[in-house]
């Protein structure tokens, strides 16, 4: 299983854990990363994730989140093809950075793309159709 965690997921273990939802999502991210460490799943990411993490003004948090990124060989480069795919997703309502995450996940042939961001998926059937491949594959994560 190849899993793409966007930056909202990678940040979740370091967010304020006062809310039950945040604690549950942080626990889920931890369980996913455990399976990655066990070699059961493969974590993929992108240069877009690195850019977003580098933009965090808190140096301690930035360093901690960077530690959750996969090895360099599993980081998708932002190639012209990835940018072109992202540009095709933006008219569907995806924000530019989120479109790049989707395009990078597709480029990596990820089975699952995960986000903790409620605003990640824009409304409307066209956006849902654009991610249909991820939804079809994500029903069985065991």
Backbone as numpy.savetxt, mean C-alpha at the origin, in Angstrom:
# Nx Ny Nz CAx CAy CAz Cx Cy Cz
1.60 -15.37 -1.86 0.74 -14.21 -1.86 1.64 -12.98 -1.86
1.42 -12.12 -2.81 2.20 -10.89 -2.95 1.31 -9.73 -2.51
1.76 -9.00 -1.47 0.94 -7.96 -0.85 1.62 -6.60 -0.95
0.86 -5.62 -1.41 1.30 -4.23 -1.46 0.60 -3.48 -0.34
1.37 -2.98 0.62 0.82 -2.17 1.71 1.12 -0.71 1.40
0.08 0.12 1.31 0.40 1.52 1.07 0.88 2.16 2.37
1.29 3.42 2.31 1.95 4.06 3.44 1.02 4.20 4.65
-0.28 4.30 4.41 -1.19 4.38 5.56 -1.10 3.10 6.40
-0.91 1.97 5.76 -0.72 0.70 6.48 0.61 0.69 7.23
1.66 1.13 6.56 2.98 1.11 7.18 3.07 2.06 8.37
2.29 3.12 8.35 2.25 4.07 9.46 1.39 3.59 10.62
0.43 2.72 10.33 -0.58 2.36 11.33 0.00 1.86 12.66
1.04 1.05 12.69 1.56 0.61 13.99 2.10 1.75 14.85
2.37 2.90 14.25 2.95 4.03 14.97 1.93 5.13 15.24
0.68 4.91 14.83 -0.38 5.88 15.08 -0.86 5.75 16.53
-1.56 6.78 17.01 -2.16 6.76 18.35 -3.13 5.58 18.41
-2.91 4.68 19.34 -3.69 3.44 19.42 -4.92 3.55 20.31
-5.35 4.77 20.62 -6.48 4.96 21.53 -7.79 4.44 20.93
-7.99 4.62 19.63 -9.22 4.17 18.98 -9.13 2.68 18.65
-10.24 1.99 18.86 -10.28 0.54 18.60 -9.93 0.23 17.14
-10.45 1.01 16.21 -10.17 0.74 14.80 -8.67 0.81 14.51
-8.00 1.82 15.06 -6.57 1.98 14.83 -5.81 0.78 15.40
-6.20 0.35 16.60 -5.55 -0.83 17.22 -5.74 -2.08 16.37
-6.95 -2.28 15.86 -7.23 -3.46 15.03 -6.44 -3.43 13.73
-6.40 -2.26 13.09 -5.64 -2.15 11.84 -4.14 -2.32 12.09
-3.65 -1.77 13.20 -2.23 -1.94 13.54 -1.92 -3.43 13.78
-2.82 -4.11 14.46 -2.63 -5.54 14.71 -2.64 -6.32 13.40
-3.55 -5.96 12.50 -3.62 -6.64 11.21 -2.34 -6.43 10.41
-1.82 -5.20 10.40 -0.57 -4.93 9.69 0.56 -5.75 10.32
0.59 -5.82 11.64 1.60 -6.63 12.32 1.52 -8.09 11.93
0.30 -8.64 11.84 0.13 -10.03 11.45 0.58 -10.26 10.01
0.28 -9.31 9.14 0.70 -9.42 7.74 2.23 -9.44 7.67
2.86 -8.52 8.37 4.32 -8.45 8.34 4.96 -9.69 8.98
4.29 -10.30 9.95 4.78 -11.57 10.51 4.79 -12.65 9.44
3.72 -12.72 8.67 3.67 -13.73 7.59 4.73 -13.45 6.54
5.01 -12.18 6.30 6.09 -11.82 5.38 7.42 -12.31 5.95
7.66 -12.03 7.23 8.91 -12.46 7.88 9.07 -13.98 7.87
7.95 -14.69 7.97 7.97 -16.15 7.95 8.19 -16.71 6.55
8.13 -15.84 5.55 8.30 -16.28 4.17 7.03 -16.80 3.53
5.91 -16.67 4.20 4.64 -17.16 3.65 4.08 -16.20 2.61
4.32 -14.91 2.79 3.85 -13.89 1.87 5.02 -13.02 1.46
4.86 -12.32 0.35 5.88 -11.41 -0.16 5.35 -9.99 -0.10
6.11 -9.11 0.53 5.73 -7.69 0.65 6.39 -6.93 -0.49
5.58 -6.20 -1.25 6.09 -5.34 -2.32 5.67 -3.91 -2.02
6.46 -2.98 -2.52 6.15 -1.57 -2.31 6.67 -0.80 -3.53
6.82 0.51 -3.37 7.23 1.31 -4.51 8.04 2.52 -4.07
8.65 3.15 -5.06 9.35 4.39 -4.80 8.38 5.47 -4.32
7.10 5.36 -4.69 6.10 6.32 -4.19 5.98 6.22 -2.69
6.02 5.02 -2.16 5.97 4.84 -0.71 7.20 5.47 -0.06
8.35 5.28 -0.67 9.57 5.87 -0.13 9.47 7.40 -0.11
8.93 7.97 -1.16 8.77 9.43 -1.25 7.84 9.93 -0.15
6.72 9.24 0.03 5.76 9.65 1.07 6.37 9.53 2.46
7.08 8.46 2.70 7.71 8.28 4.01 8.77 9.36 4.24
9.56 9.64 3.22 10.61 10.67 3.34 10.02 12.05 3.61
8.77 12.28 3.24 8.14 13.58 3.46 7.65 13.77 4.90
7.68 12.71 5.70 7.25 12.82 7.09 8.25 13.68 7.86
7.78 14.74 8.52 8.71 15.64 9.21 9.31 15.06 10.50
8.72 13.99 11.02 9.21 13.39 12.27 10.31 12.38 11.95
11.57 12.68 12.28 12.67 11.79 11.89 12.59 10.40 12.53
12.11 10.31 13.76 12.00 8.99 14.40 10.94 8.13 13.71
9.80 8.72 13.46 8.74 7.97 12.78 9.16 7.60 11.37
9.77 8.55 10.68 10.26 8.28 9.32 11.19 7.07 9.32
12.11 7.02 10.26 13.05 5.90 10.34 12.34 4.59 10.65
11.37 4.63 11.57 10.64 3.41 11.93 9.83 2.87 10.75
9.16 3.77 10.05 8.33 3.33 8.92 9.22 2.80 7.80
10.36 3.42 7.57 11.29 2.92 6.55 11.70 1.48 6.84
11.81 1.12 8.12 12.19 -0.25 8.47 11.14 -1.28 8.04
9.92 -0.84 7.82 8.85 -1.75 7.41 8.78 -1.97 5.91
9.56 -1.21 5.16 9.57 -1.40 3.71 10.28 -2.72 3.36
9.90 -3.32 2.25 10.60 -4.54 1.82 12.00 -4.23 1.30
12.75 -5.28 1.02 14.08 -5.13 0.44 13.98 -4.39 -0.90
15.09 -3.79 -1.29 15.12 -2.98 -2.51 14.62 -3.74 -3.74
14.85 -5.03 -3.80 14.41 -5.82 -4.94 12.90 -5.93 -5.07
12.18 -5.58 -4.01 10.72 -5.63 -4.02 10.10 -4.24 -3.99
10.88 -3.25 -4.39 10.40 -1.88 -4.50 10.24 -1.56 -5.99
9.02 -1.26 -6.41 8.74 -0.94 -7.80 9.26 0.46 -8.11
9.98 0.58 -9.20 10.47 1.87 -9.66 9.35 2.63 -10.36
9.37 3.94 -10.25 8.36 4.77 -10.92 8.80 5.02 -12.35
8.48 4.08 -13.19 8.85 4.13 -14.61 7.81 4.92 -15.40
8.14 5.26 -16.64 7.12 5.92 -17.48 5.83 5.10 -17.60
5.94 3.79 -17.63 4.74 2.94 -17.72 3.89 3.06 -16.46
4.52 3.12 -15.30 3.78 3.27 -14.05 3.11 4.64 -14.01
3.84 5.67 -14.43 3.23 7.01 -14.48 2.06 7.06 -15.46
2.18 6.39 -16.60 1.11 6.38 -17.59 -0.14 5.69 -17.03
0.06 4.57 -16.35 -1.09 3.87 -15.76 -1.73 4.74 -14.68
-0.91 5.39 -13.86 -1.45 6.27 -12.82 -2.25 7.40 -13.44
-1.76 7.95 -14.52 -2.47 9.04 -15.20 -3.84 8.56 -15.70
-3.93 7.31 -16.10 -5.21 6.76 -16.56 -6.17 6.55 -15.39
-5.64 6.38 -14.18 -6.49 6.16 -13.00 -7.01 7.47 -12.39
-6.27 8.54 -12.56 -6.67 9.82 -11.94 -8.05 10.29 -12.37
-8.43 10.19 -13.66 -9.78 10.63 -14.03 -10.90 9.84 -13.35
-10.56 8.68 -12.78 -11.56 7.88 -12.07 -11.75 8.38 -10.64
-10.96 9.38 -10.25 -11.10 9.97 -8.92 -9.95 9.67 -7.97
-8.97 8.89 -8.40 -7.82 8.61 -7.54 -6.95 9.85 -7.43
-6.48 10.13 -6.21 -5.50 11.20 -6.03 -4.20 10.74 -6.70
-3.37 11.68 -7.15 -2.15 11.30 -7.88 -1.27 10.28 -7.15
-1.01 10.48 -5.87 -0.16 9.54 -5.14 -0.83 8.17 -5.03
-2.14 8.16 -4.79 -2.85 6.88 -4.69 -2.87 6.16 -6.03
-3.02 6.91 -7.11 -2.98 6.31 -8.44 -1.61 5.67 -8.69
-0.56 6.30 -8.22 0.78 5.71 -8.37 0.92 4.44 -7.54
0.31 4.40 -6.36 0.34 3.16 -5.57 -0.38 2.03 -6.31
-1.54 2.33 -6.87 -2.28 1.31 -7.62 -1.46 0.83 -8.82
-0.92 1.78 -9.56 -0.13 1.42 -10.74 1.10 0.60 -10.37
1.74 0.96 -9.28 2.92 0.21 -8.83 2.54 -1.18 -8.37
1.43 -1.30 -7.67 0.96 -2.62 -7.22 0.65 -3.51 -8.43
0.04 -2.93 -9.44 -0.23 -3.69 -10.66 1.07 -4.10 -11.33
2.03 -3.17 -11.41 3.31 -3.46 -12.03 4.04 -4.59 -11.31
3.88 -4.65 -9.99 4.51 -5.70 -9.19 3.73 -7.01 -9.26
2.59 -7.00 -9.92 1.68 -8.16 -9.98 1.26 -8.58 -8.58
0.96 -7.58 -7.74 0.50 -7.86 -6.38 -0.85 -8.55 -6.43
-1.03 -9.48 -5.52 -2.32 -10.15 -5.39 -3.29 -9.28 -4.61
-2.75 -8.48 -3.68 -3.57 -7.69 -2.79 -2.93 -6.31 -2.63
-3.75 -5.29 -2.64 -3.34 -3.92 -2.34 -4.13 -3.49 -1.12
-3.42 -3.14 -0.04 -4.10 -2.76 1.19 -3.85 -1.31 1.55
-4.88 -0.68 2.12 -4.79 0.70 2.58 -5.66 0.83 3.82
-5.23 1.67 4.75 -6.04 2.03 5.91 -6.70 3.39 5.72
-6.53 3.98 4.57 -7.03 5.32 4.27 -8.45 5.23 3.72
-9.40 5.79 4.45 -10.80 5.76 4.02 -11.01 6.48 2.69
-10.13 7.40 2.34 -10.28 8.18 1.11 -9.49 7.59 -0.06
-8.87 6.45 0.15 -8.05 5.84 -0.90 -8.88 5.51 -2.13
-10.00 4.84 -1.92 -10.84 4.40 -3.03 -11.93 5.43 -3.29
-11.86 6.11 -4.43 -12.90 7.08 -4.74 -14.21 6.36 -5.02
-15.30 7.07 -4.84 -16.62 6.48 -5.11 -16.81 6.24 -6.59
-17.76 5.40 -6.89 -18.11 5.19 -8.28 -17.67 3.84 -8.80
-18.46 3.30 -9.71 -18.18 1.97 -10.24 -16.91 1.88 -11.07
-16.53 2.96 -11.76 -15.33 2.91 -12.61 -14.08 2.68 -11.76
-13.99 3.34 -10.62 -12.84 3.16 -9.74 -12.82 1.74 -9.18
-13.97 1.25 -8.80 -14.05 -0.13 -8.29 -13.64 -1.12 -9.38
-14.08 -0.88 -10.60 -13.71 -1.76 -11.71 -12.21 -1.75 -11.94
-11.58 -0.58 -11.77 -10.13 -0.47 -11.98 -9.36 -1.33 -10.99
-9.93 -1.57 -9.82 -9.27 -2.38 -8.80 -9.84 -3.79 -8.70
-10.67 -4.17 -9.63 -11.35 -5.46 -9.55 -10.37 -6.62 -9.42
-9.23 -6.55 -10.06 -8.26 -7.63 -9.97 -7.78 -7.86 -8.55
-7.61 -6.78 -7.79 -7.18 -6.92 -6.41 -8.29 -7.51 -5.55
-9.55 -7.09 -5.80 -10.65 -7.60 -5.01 -10.90 -9.07 -5.30
-10.77 -9.47 -6.54 -10.99 -10.87 -6.88 -9.98 -11.77 -6.18
-8.78 -11.29 -5.99 -7.72 -12.12 -5.44 -7.64 -12.06 -3.93
-8.30 -11.10 -3.29 -8.04 -10.85 -1.87 -9.02 -11.56 -0.93
-9.89 -12.39 -1.41 -10.88 -12.99 -0.55 -10.31 -14.03 0.41
-9.19 -14.62 0.10 -8.63 -15.66 0.97 -7.19 -15.33 1.31
-6.99 -14.69 2.46 -5.65 -14.30 2.88 -5.03 -15.30 3.83
-5.69 -16.38 4.14 -5.17 -17.35 5.11 -3.96 -18.09 4.59
